[in-house]
Amino acid sequence: MFGRFKYKNEVFYGDVGKEYVTGRGECDGLIFKLSDIEVLPPVNPSKIICVGLNYQDHANELGLDIPDKPIIFLKPSSSIIGNCDKIVHPKTSNHIEYEAELGVFIGKKCKHIKADNANNVIAGYTCFNDVTARDLQKQDRQWTRAKSFDTFAPVGPFIATADEINPHNANIKCRLNGKTCQNSNTSNLIFDIPHLIEFISDIMTLQPGDVIATGTPPGVGKIHSGDIVEIEIEGIGTLSNEVVK
């Protein structure tokens, strides 16, 4: 498990222990007490590529046909927040929703990657919440405004490596104020992670740090100011955020 941290003016990646962080890169080998450093969102992407309608059980819930190819859209990097940061409910929306997702963290610059080689460009996996202003999405009939508000991409708490998670068979849940609202498994993905990387990298160059959000299972729902949203994925941990006005 690793994450992104700040000590004084130095931003660095480090391996996470129970109480300590071991630095990487320029901080290689330095050990920091977790309580003494600032925990940042674990990713700082040039772009966030999201996948719509990518769980079999979600398609069944909505009564929709299975898509022939992945449906993708982008969220701006300015929407990123980390674990325990606040989701801000925008004044222009009366209806925002949570969407629990598995995020794939890209580790190498890549283009035209075949599915068989996809694991070579993955640095790890994290929890992702694709917060959406559903009323604005319906008004606009496209997704950019509804998905792009600041704080609409909670991610974290840390990044799990391939030896810590089986991304093809991991339980994924969302809890709202302690009540489980989404409960599925990544084995229900319509397009698996290698397929997604091949499809997306044929369209755009993926840069180190980019995130692919792989879609949400059934049970998405409305959130209000004061709510606590938790995304839990087996092998990663729990991403928790409070909603505020």
C-alpha positions in Angstrom: 0.0 0.0 0.0 1.4 3.4 -0.9 0.2 7.0 -0.9 1.0 10.6 -1.5 2.1 12.9 1.3 3.5 16.3 2.1 6.1 17.1 4.7 7.0 20.8 5.1 7.1 21.8 1.4 8.1 18.4 0.1 5.4 16.3 -1.7 6.4 12.6 -2.1 5.1 9.1 -2.5 5.6 6.6 0.4 4.9 3.1 1.5 2.3 3.0 4.2 2.6 1.0 7.4 0.4 1.0 10.4 1.9 4.2 12.0 4.8 5.1 9.7 5.5 6.0 6.0 8.7 5.1 4.2 9.5 7.6 1.6 10.1 6.9 -2.1 11.9 9.0 -4.8 13.8 12.0 -3.3 12.6 10.8 0.2 13.8 7.2 -0.5 14.4 5.4 2.8 13.3 8.3 5.1 10.7 7.3 7.7 8.0 9.6 8.8 5.4 9.2 11.5 2.0 9.1 9.8 0.6 11.6 12.3 3.3 14.1 11.5 2.8 14.4 7.8 -0.1 15.6 5.6 -2.0 12.9 3.8 -2.8 14.1 0.2 -5.1 12.5 -2.3 -3.1 9.5 -3.5 -3.3 10.6 -7.2 -2.5 13.8 -9.1 -3.7 12.9 -12.6 -3.5 14.8 -15.8 -7.0 13.3 -16.5 -9.6 11.0 -15.0 -11.2 8.6 -17.4 -14.6 7.2 -16.2 -16.6 4.3 -17.6 -20.4 4.4 -17.6 -22.7 1.4 -17.3 -20.0 -1.2 -16.7 -21.6 -3.6 -14.2 -23.9 -6.4 -15.3 -26.0 -6.0 -12.2 -26.3 -2.2 -12.7 -27.5 -2.7 -16.3 -30.0 -5.3 -15.1 -31.2 -2.8 -12.4 -31.8 -0.1 -15.0 -33.3 -2.5 -17.6 -30.7 -1.4 -20.1 -29.0 -3.4 -22.9 -25.3 -4.3 -22.4 -23.2 -1.8 -24.4 -21.1 -3.1 -27.3 -18.1 -1.0 -26.3 -17.1 1.0 -23.2 -18.9 4.3 -22.6 -16.3 6.7 -21.4 -16.2 10.3 -20.2 -13.8 12.6 -18.5 -13.7 14.3 -15.1 -11.2 17.2 -14.6 -8.2 16.8 -12.2 -9.6 19.8 -10.3 -12.4 17.6 -9.0 -10.0 15.4 -6.9 -10.2 15.3 -3.2 -8.8 12.8 -0.7 -9.9 10.7 2.2 -11.8 12.7 4.9 -12.0 15.8 2.7 -15.5 17.3 2.2 -17.8 16.8 -0.8 -19.3 20.3 -1.5 -22.9 20.2 -2.6 -23.1 22.9 -5.4 -25.8 25.5 -5.2 -26.8 24.9 -8.8 -27.9 21.3 -8.1 -30.8 19.9 -6.0 -29.8 16.3 -6.5 -26.3 14.8 -6.2 -25.5 11.1 -5.9 -22.7 8.8 -4.9 -21.2 6.1 -7.2 -18.7 3.6 -5.7 -16.0 2.6 -8.2 -12.7 0.9 -8.4 -10.0 3.3 -9.6 -7.0 2.1 -11.7 -3.8 4.1 -11.2 -1.6 4.2 -14.3 2.1 3.9 -13.7 3.7 4.3 -17.2 3.1 6.5 -20.2 1.4 4.3 -22.8 -0.5 4.3 -26.1 -2.0 1.4 -28.0 -1.6 -1.1 -25.2 -3.0 -4.6 -25.8 -5.1 -6.1 -23.1 -2.5 -8.9 -22.6 0.1 -6.2 -21.7 -2.2 -4.0 -19.6 -0.9 -5.1 -16.2 2.5 -3.7 -17.2 1.2 -0.1 -17.1 -0.8 -0.4 -13.9 0.8 1.0 -10.7 -2.1 0.1 -8.4 -5.8 0.4 -7.4 -7.8 2.7 -5.2 -11.3 3.6 -4.1 -13.2 6.2 -6.2 -16.5 8.0 -5.8 -17.9 9.4 -9.1 -20.1 12.1 -7.5 -22.8 13.2 -9.9 -25.3 16.1 -10.1 -28.1 13.9 -11.5 -30.5 16.7 -12.1 -28.0 18.6 -14.2 -27.0 15.4 -16.1 -30.7 15.0 -17.1 -31.0 18.7 -18.0 -27.8 18.8 -20.2 -28.3 15.3 -21.7 -24.5 15.0 -21.5 -22.3 14.5 -18.5 -19.6 17.1 -18.3 -21.2 19.7 -16.0 -22.8 17.1 -13.8 -19.6 15.3 -13.2 -17.0 18.1 -13.0 -17.7 20.2 -9.9 -14.8 20.7 -7.5 -14.8 17.8 -4.9 -16.7 15.5 -7.2 -13.9 12.9 -7.4 -13.1 11.6 -3.9 -10.2 9.1 -4.2 -8.2 7.1 -1.7 -7.4 6.4 1.1 -4.2 4.9 -0.4 -3.2 2.8 -3.5 -3.1 -1.0 -3.3 -0.6 -2.9 -5.4 -1.3 -6.0 -7.4 -0.1 -8.3 -4.6 -2.6 -6.8 -2.2 -5.8 -6.9 -4.3 -7.4 -9.1 -6.9 -9.0 -6.4 -9.0 -11.0 -9.0 -11.0 -12.7 -10.4 -7.9 -12.9 -7.8 -5.2 -16.0 -6.9 -3.1 -17.1 -3.3 -3.5 -19.5 -1.5 -1.2 -20.9 2.0 -0.5 -22.3 2.9 2.9 -24.4 6.0 3.5 -24.4 7.0 7.1 -23.4 3.4 8.0 -26.1 1.7 5.9 -24.9 -0.4 3.0 -26.4 1.0 -0.3 -24.2 -0.7 -2.9 -22.8 -4.2 -2.6 -21.3 -6.0 -5.6 -18.0 -7.5 -6.8 -15.7 -6.4 -9.6 -16.2 -9.9 -11.2 -19.5 -8.3 -12.5 -17.7 -5.8 -14.7 -18.9 -5.9 -18.3 -15.6 -4.7 -19.6 -12.7 -5.8 -17.5 -9.6 -3.7 -16.7 -7.3 -5.0 -19.5 -10.1 -4.4 -22.0 -10.6 -0.9 -20.7 -6.9 0.0 -21.0 -6.7 -1.3 -24.5 -9.8 0.6 -25.5 -8.8 3.9 -23.9 -5.2 3.8 -24.9 -6.2 3.5 -28.5 -8.0 6.8 -28.1 -5.6 8.8 -25.9 -2.2 8.6 -24.4 -2.3 7.6 -20.8 0.2 9.4 -18.5 1.7 8.3 -15.2 -0.8 9.2 -12.5 -3.9 9.1 -14.6 -6.9 7.3 -13.2 -9.4 5.1 -14.8 -12.7 4.8 -12.8 -14.2 1.5 -13.9 -17.9 2.0 -13.3 -20.4 1.7 -10.5 -22.6 -1.2 -9.4 -26.4 -1.0 -8.6 -27.7 1.0 -5.7 -26.6 4.6 -6.5 -28.6 7.2 -4.5 -29.0 10.7 -3.4 -26.8 12.4 -0.8 -27.4 15.5 1.4 -25.4 17.9 3.5 -24.3 16.2 6.6 -24.2 12.7 5.1 -21.1 10.5 5.4 -20.3 8.4 2.3 -17.9 5.5 2.6 -16.6 3.5 -0.3 -15.0 0.2 0.7 -13.1 -2.2 -1.7 -11.6 -5.5 -0.6 -7.9 -5.2 -0.5 -7.8 -1.4 -0.5 -9.7 -0.1 2.5 -12.3 2.6 3.0 -12.7 6.1 1.5 -14.8 8.3 3.7 -16.1 11.8 2.9 -18.7 14.1 4.5 -21.1 16.1 2.3 -21.4 19.8 3.1 -23.3 22.8 1.7 
